[in-house]
């Protein structure tokens, strides 16, 4: 009643009352949590609490629900606070197998650079009019292939050889499709060409080599001149077939303008 309902101030005041009970008996080995299922409320409460006490804070969006919506809610709240330097431990409260909760927490900490990466960080393009493979299928198969492998590498799956190697040049290893072939690249350097149906197997083989020997050794063992020539040929063919505007963006812009004008 004092705060007119459930507010961040009410949650913090309640937490301070609980802390006072421990202070009365000189017990300070505590950790504080002010979880809420409402993300903005949870974030505001933790910010207020962090400005008020010096105790470690346990972060979480309580009763977040089942994935994927629950994952989005929990990540939105927890990641926001962690990026502000608030929080000492975290918990994903999902309506799911606890293993999924632990996996989500680990992946979040790795993504934010707060935990040393122990598994593959797979990046992939969202697909476009220039993609020559089913990017979703290849990315999912790659994730499955790397699931149990402890390879702390960033690996890219890109839909086309026109943009792929350049856009993902910071990745340790990647593959881009072109003319029914997979063009492997290491740190943006083309290193090999494989048949389309061997793309995932090639990624695994090269990833294991890089993990053991490093990216420089991987580039050194490759016939980069040949790989670059093959990539250039497939890139040129793709541009000849689909041009610079593979997504037909010009026509879409006209359509959007008409729609906006009608509104």
C-alpha positions as CSV (number, residue, x, y, z in Angstrom):
1,X,0.0,0.0,0.0
2,X,2.8,2.4,0.8
3,X,4.2,2.2,-2.7
4,X,0.9,1.8,-4.5
5,X,1.6,-1.8,-5.6
6,X,4.5,-3.8,-6.8
7,X,7.2,-1.3,-7.6
8,X,11.0,-1.3,-7.7
9,X,11.1,0.8,-4.6
10,X,8.9,-1.6,-2.8
11,X,11.1,-4.6,-3.7
12,X,14.2,-2.8,-2.6
13,X,12.6,-1.8,0.7
14,X,11.6,-5.4,1.3
15,X,15.1,-6.6,0.6
16,X,16.6,-4.0,3.0
17,X,14.2,-5.3,5.7
18,X,15.5,-8.8,5.2
19,X,19.1,-7.6,5.3
20,X,18.4,-5.8,8.6
21,X,17.5,-9.2,10.2
22,X,20.9,-10.6,9.3
23,X,22.6,-7.5,10.5
24,X,21.0,-7.9,13.9
25,X,22.8,-11.1,14.4
26,X,26.0,-10.0,12.7
27,X,25.7,-12.4,9.8
28,X,27.0,-10.8,6.5
29,X,27.6,-13.9,4.3
30,X,24.5,-13.2,2.2
31,X,23.5,-12.7,-1.4
32,X,20.5,-10.6,-2.4
33,X,17.9,-11.2,-5.2
34,X,15.0,-9.0,-6.3
35,X,13.7,-11.1,-9.2
36,X,10.5,-10.2,-11.0
37,X,8.8,-11.7,-14.0
38,X,8.4,-8.2,-15.5
39,X,11.7,-7.3,-17.2
40,X,11.7,-3.5,-16.8
41,X,10.6,-3.8,-13.1
42,X,13.4,-6.3,-12.5
43,X,16.0,-4.1,-14.1
44,X,14.9,-1.0,-12.2
45,X,14.9,-2.9,-8.9
46,X,18.4,-4.3,-9.3
47,X,19.7,-0.9,-10.3
48,X,18.3,0.7,-7.2
49,X,19.6,-2.1,-5.0
50,X,23.1,-1.9,-6.5
51,X,23.1,1.8,-5.6
52,X,22.1,1.1,-2.1
53,X,24.0,-2.0,-0.8
54,X,27.4,-3.6,-1.4
55,X,26.2,-7.2,-1.1
56,X,26.6,-9.6,-4.0
57,X,23.5,-9.7,-6.2
58,X,21.9,-12.8,-7.7
59,X,20.2,-11.9,-11.0
60,X,17.2,-13.5,-12.7
61,X,13.8,-13.0,-14.3
62,X,11.6,-15.2,-12.3
63,X,9.0,-17.4,-13.9
64,X,10.2,-16.4,-17.4
65,X,8.3,-19.2,-19.0
66,X,9.1,-21.7,-21.7
67,X,11.6,-21.0,-24.6
68,X,11.9,-19.2,-26.8
69,X,9.9,-16.4,-25.2
70,X,11.3,-17.2,-21.8
71,X,14.8,-17.1,-23.1
72,X,14.3,-13.7,-24.6
73,X,12.8,-12.3,-21.4
74,X,15.5,-13.7,-19.2
75,X,18.3,-12.6,-21.5
76,X,16.9,-9.1,-21.9
77,X,17.0,-8.6,-18.1
78,X,20.1,-10.4,-17.1
79,X,22.3,-9.2,-20.0
80,X,21.2,-5.5,-19.5
81,X,22.4,-5.6,-15.9
82,X,25.6,-7.6,-16.5
83,X,26.7,-5.1,-19.2
84,X,26.3,-2.3,-16.6
85,X,28.5,-4.2,-14.1
86,X,25.6,-5.2,-11.9
87,X,25.3,-8.8,-10.7
88,X,27.5,-11.6,-9.3
89,X,25.6,-14.8,-10.1
90,X,22.7,-15.5,-12.5
91,X,19.8,-18.0,-12.9
92,X,17.6,-18.7,-15.9
93,X,14.2,-19.6,-14.6
94,X,12.7,-21.4,-17.6
95,X,9.8,-23.8,-17.9
96,X,12.3,-26.3,-19.4
97,X,14.9,-28.9,-18.6
98,X,17.4,-27.5,-16.0
99,X,20.1,-28.4,-18.5
100,X,18.7,-25.9,-20.9
101,X,18.8,-23.3,-18.1
102,X,22.4,-24.0,-17.4
103,X,23.3,-24.0,-21.1
104,X,21.6,-20.6,-21.7
105,X,23.5,-19.1,-18.7
106,X,26.8,-20.4,-20.0
107,X,26.2,-19.2,-23.5
108,X,25.2,-15.7,-22.3
109,X,28.3,-15.3,-20.2
110,X,30.5,-16.5,-23.1
111,X,28.7,-14.1,-25.5
112,X,29.3,-11.2,-23.1
113,X,33.0,-12.1,-22.6
114,X,32.4,-12.8,-18.9
115,X,33.4,-16.5,-19.2
116,X,36.2,-18.1,-21.1
117,X,34.7,-19.7,-24.2
118,X,34.9,-23.5,-24.3
119,X,32.7,-24.3,-27.2
120,X,32.2,-23.1,-30.8
121,X,30.6,-19.7,-31.3
122,X,28.7,-20.3,-34.5
123,X,27.7,-17.2,-36.5
124,X,25.6,-17.4,-39.7
125,X,24.0,-15.0,-42.1
126,X,20.2,-14.7,-42.1
127,X,20.1,-15.7,-45.8
128,X,19.2,-13.4,-48.7
129,X,18.4,-13.5,-52.4
130,X,22.1,-14.3,-53.1
131,X,22.3,-17.4,-50.9
132,X,23.0,-20.6,-52.8
133,X,22.4,-23.0,-50.0
134,X,19.8,-23.5,-47.3
135,X,21.7,-21.5,-44.7
136,X,19.4,-22.6,-41.9
137,X,19.9,-26.3,-42.6
138,X,23.6,-26.0,-42.9
139,X,23.9,-23.9,-39.8
140,X,21.8,-26.4,-37.8
141,X,23.8,-29.3,-39.0
142,X,27.0,-27.5,-38.1
143,X,25.7,-26.8,-34.6
144,X,24.9,-30.5,-34.2
145,X,28.3,-31.5,-35.5
146,X,30.1,-29.2,-33.0
147,X,27.8,-29.8,-30.1
148,X,30.0,-32.1,-28.1
149,X,33.4,-30.7,-29.3
150,X,35.3,-28.5,-27.0
151,X,36.6,-26.1,-29.6
152,X,36.7,-22.4,-28.4
153,X,36.5,-21.0,-32.0
154,X,34.3,-18.7,-33.9
155,X,33.0,-20.4,-37.0
156,X,30.9,-18.8,-39.7
157,X,28.3,-20.3,-42.1
158,X,27.6,-17.8,-44.9
159,X,25.1,-18.2,-47.8
160,X,27.2,-16.8,-50.6
161,X,30.8,-16.4,-51.7
162,X,30.2,-12.8,-52.8
163,X,29.8,-11.3,-49.3
164,X,30.5,-14.2,-46.9
165,X,34.3,-14.2,-46.5
166,X,34.5,-10.4,-46.2
167,X,31.6,-10.1,-43.7
168,X,32.9,-12.9,-41.5
169,X,36.6,-12.2,-41.9
170,X,37.1,-12.0,-38.2
171,X,35.9,-15.5,-37.7
172,X,38.6,-18.2,-37.1
173,X,37.0,-20.3,-39.7
174,X,34.1,-20.1,-42.1
175,X,32.5,-21.5,-45.2
176,X,30.5,-19.7,-48.0
177,X,28.5,-21.2,-50.8
178,X,29.1,-20.6,-54.5
179,X,28.3,-22.6,-57.6
180,X,27.3,-25.7,-55.6
181,X,30.6,-25.6,-53.8
182,X,31.8,-24.6,-50.3
183,X,34.6,-22.0,-50.1
184,X,36.5,-22.4,-46.8
185,X,38.2,-19.4,-45.4
186,X,40.4,-18.8,-42.3
187,X,40.4,-15.2,-40.9
188,X,39.0,-14.1,-44.2
189,X,41.6,-15.9,-46.4
190,X,40.2,-18.5,-48.8
191,X,42.0,-21.8,-48.1
192,X,40.0,-24.6,-49.8
193,X,37.1,-25.6,-52.0
194,X,34.9,-28.6,-51.2
195,X,31.7,-30.1,-52.7
196,X,28.5,-28.6,-51.2
197,X,27.5,-31.9,-49.5
198,X,30.9,-32.0,-47.7
199,X,30.7,-28.5,-46.2
200,X,29.9,-29.4,-42.6
201,X,32.5,-32.3,-42.5
202,X,35.1,-29.9,-43.9
203,X,34.3,-27.3,-41.2
204,X,34.8,-29.9,-38.5
205,X,38.1,-31.1,-40.0
206,X,39.6,-27.6,-40.3
207,X,38.3,-26.6,-36.9
208,X,40.0,-29.4,-35.2
209,X,43.2,-28.6,-37.1
210,X,43.0,-24.9,-36.1
211,X,42.3,-25.8,-32.5
212,X,45.5,-27.9,-32.4
213,X,47.8,-25.9,-34.6
214,X,46.4,-22.4,-34.9
215,X,45.1,-20.2,-37.8
216,X,48.5,-19.4,-39.2
217,X,49.3,-23.0,-39.6
218,X,46.0,-23.6,-41.3
219,X,46.6,-20.9,-43.8
220,X,50.2,-22.1,-44.4
221,X,49.1,-25.6,-45.3
222,X,46.5,-24.4,-47.9
223,X,46.9,-23.6,-51.5
224,X,45.5,-20.1,-51.0
225,X,46.3,-18.9,-54.5
226,X,44.1,-21.7,-56.0
227,X,41.4,-21.2,-53.4
228,X,41.3,-17.4,-54.1
229,X,41.1,-18.0,-57.9
230,X,38.2,-20.5,-57.4
231,X,36.4,-18.1,-55.1
232,X,36.9,-15.2,-57.5
233,X,35.4,-17.3,-60.4
234,X,32.3,-18.3,-58.4
235,X,31.9,-14.8,-57.1
236,X,32.0,-13.4,-60.6
237,X,29.5,-16.0,-61.8
238,X,27.1,-15.1,-59.0
239,X,27.3,-11.4,-59.8
240,X,26.7,-12.1,-63.5
241,X,23.7,-14.2,-62.7
242,X,22.1,-12.0,-60.0
243,X,23.8,-8.6,-60.3
244,X,24.5,-6.2,-57.5
245,X,20.9,-6.2,-56.3
246,X,20.2,-9.9,-55.6
247,X,17.5,-9.0,-53.1
248,X,15.7,-6.8,-55.7
249,X,16.0,-4.0,-53.1
250,X,15.2,-1.2,-55.6
251,X,11.7,-2.6,-56.4
252,X,11.1,-3.2,-52.7
253,X,12.0,0.4,-51.8
254,X,9.4,1.6,-54.4
255,X,6.8,-0.8,-52.9
256,X,7.5,0.5,-49.4
257,X,7.2,4.1,-50.5
258,X,3.9,3.4,-52.1
259,X,2.7,1.6,-48.9
260,X,3.8,4.5,-46.7
261,X,2.3,7.0,-49.0
262,X,-1.1,5.2,-48.9
263,X,-1.0,5.4,-45.1
